Amino acid sequence: MRMYGPNTNLHLCRRASRGWSAWPLLIVLGVSVHAQSGQETSQASLSQQVQKLTEAMAHAQAQLAESQRQLEEMHRQLVVLQRQLAESGAGSSTEAAEALAAATAVVQAEKPAANAASVDELRERLDVQEAQIATHEQAKVESESRYPVKVTGMLLFNGFVNTRRVDMPATPTLALSGEGSTGAAVRQTILGFDARGPHLFGAESFADLRVDFSGSSQGSNTGTGYAGTYGGSSALLRLRTAHAVLHWDKTEAWFALDRPVMSPDTPTSLTAVAEPALAWSGNLWTWNPQMGATREVAHKLRLQAALMDVGDGPYSVIPTTSGIAPTVSAGERSRWPGVESRISLFKSGLKSGQDEEENHFGVGGYFAPHRSTFGYSYDAWAATIDGRIQLPARLEFSGSVYRGLALGGLGGGAYKDFAYRADADSGAYYVRALDDVGGWAQLKEKVSSRLEFNAAFGLDEIVAHQFRRYVVAGGSVAQNLAANRTFTGNVIYSPSAYLLFSLEYRHLESVPVVGASAASDVIGLAAGYRF
């Protein structure tokens, strides 16, 4: 038998004692990390987190009991070793006994201390978790489905100065002849919620909804009830956008009230929120009901297709003898939904709830049969190209162009899908769907995460010679409008993640088929609190 000296035995005993006393602590740390990871990945059920942490504590206590058993076994082996030393007579028996007694004292002292410290640490973590859960229970928004719901939005104040008359003083899109205006508004304030639901068919589910206060108690100023305009004295709740999505790894199925999928981007502005910047000046933006799917294929290529219920352009509807606007749109009257699609190339893959702020390039198409109240049928269509690219010196270029027919329901076509005139003798209507071309471009300089500058230009223009014979004598500027242009520039400063300030300049030019053009300079100031 190989013999060891007393100093060697003491060294081995201390190493063993330190190793076994550290083992429960490693177990505790592993359990704690596992509990924290479970909390981050399962926020949907806080009560389950408490249960998991309790189970982890019980498991750790079992591990501590096993550690204690092993320490007792070590003590037994030390007694045996002491007996062997005494029988062999090697070295000083007194010195060996003292060494073994010291090692035993170390084991006995560290064992309860380690166990107590580990249990205390677990209890402390459990108390912290319960306190956090109690705080969350007081602050959370509870839904009937018991799935998490987050309230979000932005309280937005904007002041404006219009040098000439415009269609909507707070959020102008069309220049008119007449005197200007100065004022302030808060009706562009946005409220909404984001919700996450259960896993269905192997997919994540989530939804969101946004409303503002830019509605009208009397419909729009066109008499069509179009959602994009409002009366000057009203400030009523208005549904803006809504989404419900099932998200798999490379596929999404969804329905939404939102802008067309073939026009995903929009210029940046804090003063044009009720209607996006460059609306009716090359930005196809109108929010229409849609149902579709998105699929990512090889090489970051994304395919999108959707059915869409497209509304009428605000100046397309022919007045009826009753004076009441039709409740069924021309697209709905055709009894066929609109179809839209887009193919895009992205820098990265499809992500749940991803917006399109990264580099991308896409082409899209749209087709929708229409039938007017007086029996005239026409097919609206569009082809689009869009893109966003990051440039050197913190610059970013984005934009979109389109060419199509009868695009008033999408936010183009000079506010209309078609032109018409009535025959004085027969009373019959002569109608023509209008070709349209337009687009917008923006250059952004993001100086820092808090400061950015934006400059943009947009144009929407119908073919003038198609429209000239349908001019409405004594009609409004929008009824006879052939082109609408907007130049804009702004600076946006965000001193924190929740506060936003902006100063913006906008120049509107509205060109009718006949008569003088109208122009207005718009100076806007905005302050927002995001929550």
N, C-alpha and C positions, 0 to 999 in steps of 0.2 A: 504493500500500500504506500502511495506517495504521501509524504507528510509535508505540512506547511507550518511555517513559523507563526507565532502569535500575531505579529504585525501584519503579515500577509492575510491572515484570517480576518482581522479587524477591517483591513482595506476592502476585502471582498464583501464582507457583511455590509459595510456602509454603502458600497456601490449597489448592492442588491436592494438595500433599504431605500436608497434614493430612486432607483429605477421603478420599484413597485409603488412607491408613494406618488410618483409622477403619472403613473398609468391612469388612475381615476380622473386626474385633471384633464388628460388628453381625451378621455371618453366624454367628459363634460363639455369640452370645447367642441368636439365633433357633434354632439347632440345639439349644442346651441347653434352652431352653423347650420345644421339641418333644419332646426326650427325657424331660424331667420329666413333660410331659403324658402321654406314652405309658406312663410307669411307673405313673401314677395310674389310668389307664383300663385297664391290662392287667396287673393283679397276679396273674392266674391263671397266667402263664407268665413266670417271672423270667429264664430263659435267653434268651428272645426279647428281653428288654430289653437284655441285654448285646450281642446281635447287632445290634439297632437302633442302639445307641449307637456301636458300632464302625463301622457303615455311615455314621452321621452324621459321625463323625470323618474318615472317608475322603472324604466329600463336602466337608467343610470344608477339608481339605487341597487338594482340587482347586480350590476357590474361592480359596484363598490363592495357588495357583500362577497362576491367572488374574489375581489382583491384582498379583502380581509382574510378570507380562507387561505389564500396563497401566502400572506404574511405570517399566519399562524404556522403554516407548514415550514416556512423558513425558520421560524423560532424553534420548531422541533428539531430541524436539522442542525441548528446551532448547539442544542443540548447534546445531540449525539456526537458532534464534533468535539465538544468539551470532554465528553466521557472518553473518547478515543485518545485525546491528548493526555488525559490523566493516566490512562492505562499504559501508554507508551513511555511516559516519563521524559519525553523530548522537550527541552527548553525548561523554562521556569514555569511551574504549574501555577504559581501565584500570578505571574504576569499574564499567562494565557487566560486565567479565570477573569482577571480584570478586563482584558480586551474583549472577551466574550460577553461579559456583563455590560460593558459600554455599548457594544453592538446591539445587544438585546434592548437596552434602554432606548437607543436610537429608534429601533423598530417600533417599540411600544409607544414612544412619544409621537412619532410621525404618523402612525396609523390612524389614531382617532382625529388628529388635527387635519389630516388630508381628507378623511371622510366628512368631517364636519364642514370644512371649507367648501367641498364640492356640493354638498347638499344646500348649504347656505347660498352659494352662487346660483344654483338652479332655482331656489325659491325667490331670490331677488329678481332673476329674469322673468319668472312667472308673474311677479307683482307688477313689473314694468309693462309686460304684455297686457295684463288685465286693465291697467290704468289707461294705456293707449286705446284699448278696445272700448272702454267706457267713454273716453273722449270722442271717439268716432261715432258711437251710438248716439251721442247728443247732437253731433253736427251733421250726420249723414241725411240724405234725402231718401226716404224709403218708398219703394214702389210696391204695387200689389203683387208683382211677380217675385219680390224679394231679391231681385238682382240689382246691382249698383247703378245709381243714376247720379250724374254730375250736372249741376246747374252752371251755365256759362252765359257769357254775353258781354256787352260793352255799352256803358252809358256814354253817349256821344253828344257833345254840344258843338254846333257850328254856326259861325257868323258869316254873313255874305254881303258883298257889294256888287250889284249888277249895273253897269253903266248904261245899258239899254234894256228894254223890256224882254223878258224871256218867258218860256212856257211855265216853269215851276221855279219860283224865286230861290228856294233853298237848294234845290238840286236841278239846275237848268240843263236841258239837252237841246233846246231849239231857240234860236234868236228870232225876235219879232220886232216890228216897228213900234216905237213908243218910248215912254220914259222908263228910266231904270228904277231900282229899288235897293233898299238896305234893310237888313233885319237879322234875326237869329232864330234858331230852332233846335229842338232836342228830339224831334220825332224820328230821327235816324237811329235812335237807340235800339239795340238788338238784344233780345232775350232768347235763350234756347236751352236745350239739354242734350247731353250725350249719355247713352245707355248701352250697357252690355248685357247680353242675355245668355241663354244656355247653349251648349254645343248640340247642333242638329246635323244628323247625317255626316258626322265627322268634321263639321265646319264650325268656326266661331260665328257668333251672331252679334251684331251691334246696330244701333240706330241713332239718329240725331234729328233735331228739328230746330228751326230758327224763325222768329217772328220779329216784326218791327212795328212802328206806330205811324206808318206812312200810308195807311189806307184812306178811303174816302166814303163818307156816308151817302154820297150821291153818285157813286161810280166814278168814272173818269170824266175829264172835260170833253171827251169825244162822244159820250153817251153810250159807249160799248161795254162799260164795266171792266175795262182793261186794267189789269193789276199793276201796270207800270206807271200810272199817273195818279194824282190825287187832287182833291180840291184844296183851295188855299186856306180854308179855315178849319179843316178837319184834321184830326190826329188820332186815328183809330187803329186798333190792332190789325195787322196784316200778315198772313202766312207768306214767308219768303221761300225757304227751302226745307226739304225733308229727305231723309235717306233711311233705308232699311237694307242690311247687307248680310249675306252668308259668305264667309271667307274661308276658302280652303288654301292649301299651300300655293297653288298656281292658278286658282280659279275663284271668281266672285260671281254670285248671282244677286241681283238687287232690284229694287224699285225706288223711284225717287221723284221729287219735284225739284228740278234744277235746270241749269243751263244745258245746252246740247252737248253730248259727248264729243262731237266733232269740233267744239270750241271750248277747250278745257281751261284756257288761261284768261286772265283779265288784267288790265293795267292797275297799277297801285295808286290808291287815293284814300284819304281819310275824310274828305269833304263830299265825295260821291259814293254813298253807301246804299241809300234807298234805291237808286239805280246806279249800276257800276260805272266807273269812269269810261268815257267814250261810248256810252250807250247811244244807239241810233247814229253813231259816227264810225261805223266799222266794227263794233264789238257785238257779235251775236250772243246775246245774254239772256233772253227771256226765260223765265222759269216755267217749264211745262211738265206735265206728268209723263214719266218714262218707266219702262221695265226692260231690263236687259241683263247681259252677262259680259264678263271680262275674263280673258284667258291669256296667260303668258306661255309663249312657246319658246323655242330655242333662241339663243343669242339675244336675250332681253327683248324679244319682239312681243308686243302686246296687241291682242285683237279685242275689239269691243263692238257689240251690236245691241240695238235696242229698238223697241216699238215706242212711239211717242204720239201723244194727243196734242197736236199743235193748235194754238189759238189763232184768231184772226188778227191782222194788223189793225191798230186802233182807228185808222181812217179808211178802212176797206169796206165797211158795212154800209149798204145803201139804206137810207132812211125808209121806214115803213109808214104806211098810211095811219097806223095806230099810234105812231110816235114811240113805240116800245121796241127796244133793240132785241134782236133774236137771241134766244137762250142757247141755241145750238150753233156751234161754229161750222164754217164751211168744210173743215176737215172731218168733223163728226158727221156731217150731213152726207158725205161721200160713202160712209159706212165702212171705210178702210182706214186703219191706223197709218201714221207716218212711220217710215223706217229710216234709221240712221246707223252709221258704222264708222269705225276709225281704226287705222293700223298705225302703231307708233313704236319707235325704237327708243329704249331707255338706257340710262347708264347702269341702273341696278334693277333688281327684280321687283315683283309685285309684293307689296306689303299691306297688311291690314290697316285700313283707314288712311292710306298714303295719299297725300296731295301731290301735285305735279310741279314742285318747285325745283326739281333737279333737271339736268340736261335731258332734253328729249326732242324728237322730231316726229311729226305725224301728218297723215293725210286722211281726210274723211269725206263722207258723202251722205246725202239726205234726199229722200223722195217721199212725197205725201200727196195723194189724190185729194182734190177739193171740189165741192159743188156749192155754188152760191144759192141764196134764197130765191133767185129768179131763174134758176135752171142752168146757169153757165158753169161748165165743168172745166177745170184746168189742173195741171200737175205741177206742184211746187217741187223744186229740186235745188241742190247746192253741191258744190265741190269745194273743199277747204284744204289749206295747208297751214300748219302751225308749228311753232318751235320755240325752244328756249336754250340758250347757250351761255356758259360762263366764259368771260373774256379776261385777259390780263388786267392788272391794276384795279382789281375788285369791281370790274364792270360786268354787267349782265344785259344781254339783248334778248328780247322776247317779242312775239308778234303773231299775227294770223292774217290770212287773206282768203277771200271767197269770191265765187262767181256762181250766180244762180238765177232762179225765177220765182217770183211771188214769195219774198222772204220777210214780209211784214210781221208774220207770226213769230219770227225768230229774233226780231230786233233790228231788222234791216229794211230794205225796200222803200226808204223814205217814208216810213210809218204805214205803208199800205202794201197789199198783195197785188192789186189790179187797179186800173183806171176805168171809168165808165162815163157815159153820157146818155141822156134820154132823148129820144126822137120826139119833137114837139107835136107832130101830127099823129103818129101811131101810139106814142107812149111807151114804145119798146126801148130796151136798154142795149147799148153797144158797149161791149166790155173787152178789155185786153189785159192779160196778166203781164206784169212788167219785169223785164230783165234787170238784174241788179249786180253791181260789183262793188267791192269795198275791202276794208281791212284796217289794221292798226299795227303800230310798232312802238316799242318802249325801250329806252336805254336807262338802266339803273346803275348808280354808283353807290355801293354800300361801304361808306367810309369806315364804319365800325358796326358793332352789334347794336349800337344805340342811334346811329345817324345814317340816313340815306337820302339821296337825291334821285328824282325821277323826272324824265322828260318823255313825252309821248305825242303822237299824232294819229288821228283816225279820220277815215273818209268813208261815207256811204253815198252811192250815186246810182240812180236809175238812168236808163237810156233816154235822153231828152226827146229825141225825135219820135219815139214810141208814145210819149205822153202828151206831146204838144196839142194834138187834136182833142184831148180829153180834159183840157183845162176847165176848172169850175169857175164860172164867172161870179165874182164876189165871194169866192170861197176863202177859207183860211189859208195861212202860209203852209201849214202841213198838208192840206189837201192838194195844193199845187206845187209842193216841194219836189225838186229834182235832185238836190245834193245837200249834204250836211257835213261840215268839217269842224273838227275840234283840235286845237293846239293846247297842250297843258304841260305844266311843270310844277313840281312841289318838293318840299323838303319835309321829312318826317323825323322827329326827334323823340326818343323813348328813354327818359332818364331812369326808368325801372321797367321791370317786366309787365307792370300793370298800367303805367301812365304813358299816354301818347299825345304829342302835340304836332300840328302841321300847319304850314302856310302854303297856299296853292294859288296859282294864276291859271286862268283858262280863257281862251278866245274862241268864241262860237261864230261860225259863218253859215247861214242858211240861205240857199239859192233856189228861188222858184223857177219854173219853166219860163214864165213871162213876168216882167216887172223887176223892181230893184231888189237886190240882195239885202239881207238884214244881218247885222253883226252886233255882238255884245262882248265886253270884257268882264270877266268874273273874278273877283278876289275873294278867296275863302279862307277862313281861320277855323281850325278844329281842335278840340281837346277831348280826349277820351280816357275813360277809366275801364280797364278790362278786368273782368272777374270770372 
